Amino acid sequence: VGCDRSKNLVDICGEKHFEAFVCDALSVPIRSGSCDACISIAVIHHFSTAERRLATIRELARLLRPGGRALVYVWAMEQEYKNQKSKYLKEKNGSKNKEKEMNTGTAQRPLDDQGPDNSSQDSAWSDQLLKDLKDEGCGAKPVGDSRLPVHTNRTSFHSQDLLVPWHLKGGTKKKEESVNTVLVPGGSKESQELSPVFHRYYHVFCEGELEAVCSSLDCVRVEKSYYDQGNWCVILEKL
C-alpha cells in the first residue's frame, strides 16, 4: 500500500493497479502497529523544520508493529564521500552555459518556520542537534536573512537549506532549443513560454544527522545506517 501527497502520482499508481492513496506524511490514516515494514524514500528532506522532520519519523514508527522495520532515505550534504563522487555529481552536464542558466540567484522565499505545536523534549533536542551539526562545520552556511539559496544542479551543496530548480518540460520548444530554458524576470515572452522553472525546498542531511534524529525516539532503534549514492540511509526497528 502506497501513499503520496500528489494526487496525480497516486492516480498513475491506480492506472497501474497498485493500491495508493493521497495523504500527508505527518498524518497517515493507517492503524497504529499494523505494518510489517515502511519505506520513506526522498520525503523527509522536503520538510522545512527539525520538528516536522522528527514528526515524520515518529509517524513512521507509529505505523510499525513491534519488531517491524522502516527504511528511510534522505539527500546527503556530502555528495562526495570517501573520495567517491555520487551519481548526482557524475551526471553533471558539461555545458557551462546550462549551469549559468540554472543558477538563478537567491530566491525571495521565506523559510517556513511553522511546525506542529509540539514542545516535546525530542523536538527541542532535534533543534539543538541541527545547531550543533552546523556549528561543527559540515560545510553548511546558516540561513541569515530568511532567504534561501538556489542550488546549481549537479554541483556540490553549499547550504543545508536550499531550493532546487525543477524545469517543467511542458512548454512549446523550438528545434534545437533547450527544454531547460529558465523562467526569469524580464525575460522575453518567448523564453518564458518554453520551460518555466519551479523551486522545491530541500534540507540536505549531514553525516550522522538522520541517525541522531532517529535515535532521539525511544520507540525505535537504529539497526543500520549507511551512505548510498549521495543519500544518507537508516533501517529502524520498532521496539
Sequence and secondary structure as in RCSB ss.txt:
>XXXX:A:sequence
VGCDRSKNLVDICGEKHFEAFVCDALSVPIRSGSCDACISIAVIHHFSTAERRLATIRELARLLRPGGRALVYVW
AMEQEYKNQKSKYLKEKNGSKNKEKEMNTGTAQRPLDDQGPDNSSQDSAWSDQLLKDLKDEGCGAKPVGDSRLPV
HTNRTSFHSQDLLVPWHLKGGTKKKEESVNTVLVPGGSKESQELSPVFHRYYHVFCEGELEAVCSSLDCVRVEKS
YYDQGNWCVILEKL
>XXXX:A:secstr
 EEES HHHHHHHHHTT  EEE BTTB  S TT EEEEEEES GGG  SHHHHHHHHHHHHHHEEEEEEEEEEEE
BS SEETTEE HHHHT  S HHHHHHH   EE         S   HHHHHHHHHHHHHHHT TT    SSS EEB
  TTS  S SEEEEEEE TTS   TT  TT    TT  HHHHHH  EEEEEEE B TTHHHHHHHT TTEEEEEE
EEETTEEEEEEEE 
